[in-house]
Amino acid sequence: MRKGIILAILALLSVSSVFLGLLMGSVKITCSNLIDTFLNGDESFESRILMRVRFPRVLGAFFGGAALAMSGLLLQTFFRNPLAGPFVLGITSSAEFGVALYLLAGIPLGNYGIVSSAFLGSLLAMILILNLASKVRSPVVLLIAGLMLGYVFSALERILMTYAESIQAHQFVMWTFGSFSGITLSEVPVIISSLVPPMLISMFFLVKPLNALLLGEEYARSLGVNIRRTRIFLVLLACFLASIVTSFAGIVAFIGLAVPHLTRLLLKTSDHRILLPGTILTGSFVTVMCDTFARTAFVPTELPISVVTSLIGAPTVLFLLLKRRRLG
């Protein structure tokens, strides 16, 4: 009963954060503006701000935060490592390298160059990691391989930075800070259709394997879980979720690492039947609120969202790790 109430509160908070994100900003938006825009098709200045700027940005943060949080939860459960997250498998580093090739080396990729280059870079890491996951039995070895792969992509990116023009280098650095501001209304259906089905698949089909993996691979195998197939599917799903968000928003730090810990603290459970929806809701709420704070706290200056998420996420993870050590 208590966990159900907390989930209901998280759902209410996540929905409320969307409305708060739509209302808050440098341009004053009222509830009547929301009603006129979405129900009456108003074409005022405020309505154009809502539909062209805030609505796609808030929805991108909502679904992007949910996807990053779920990606982190899947990886933490699979590796049984509290520090696992989307970055550990080299996904973010390979996405950075893809964007570096586009912006710094000038590889032509059309109108959606940054999005395409980030996704292609993530796809390269995904293929390499999946190939390793199909051959390597030890999660620890796979984790170390992912970290080493990230270092390789980071080194290649630094080489490109060394020979880049200052304007291109600045543009690239700003992308690495992360922002949902570049998401357009036409991209919202692509983001939703790419992220929602994998998250639904996780909630309906991965609960039993994830709960079994908490007690070790041998126990999971005794329950009939196909470890090799589950390993490949979990890594593929986590990498895919992280790569889609990174492609559209850049590097959004600490959501995938901190939110699963925060959700476990709130719900006081490791049961993925409750933890999966809780992580999705918490990830949505935290990301939308961080994005809203980033663009409203120091108007007209906008903070990169990774600055805000890092300031919140790093102390949260440190506190939880220290608390776990004291309890141990």
Secondary structure, 3 states (H helix, E strand, C coil): CHHHHHHHHHHHHHHHHHHHHHHCCCCCCCHHHHHHHHHCCCCCHHHHHHHHHHHHHHHHHHHHHHHHHHHHHHHHHHHCCCCCCHHHHCHHHHHHHHHHHHHCCCCCCCCCHHHHHHHHHHHHHHHHHHHHHCCCCCHHHHHHHHHHHHHHHHHHHHHHHHCCCHHHHHHHHHHHHCCCCCCCCCCHHHHHHHHHHHHHHHHHHCHHHHHHHCCCHHHHHHCCCCHHHHHHHHHHHHHHHHHHHHHHHCCCCCHHHHHHHHHHHHHCCCCHHHHHHHHHHHHHHHHHHHHHHHHHCECCECCCHHHHHHHHHHHHHHHHHHHHHHHC
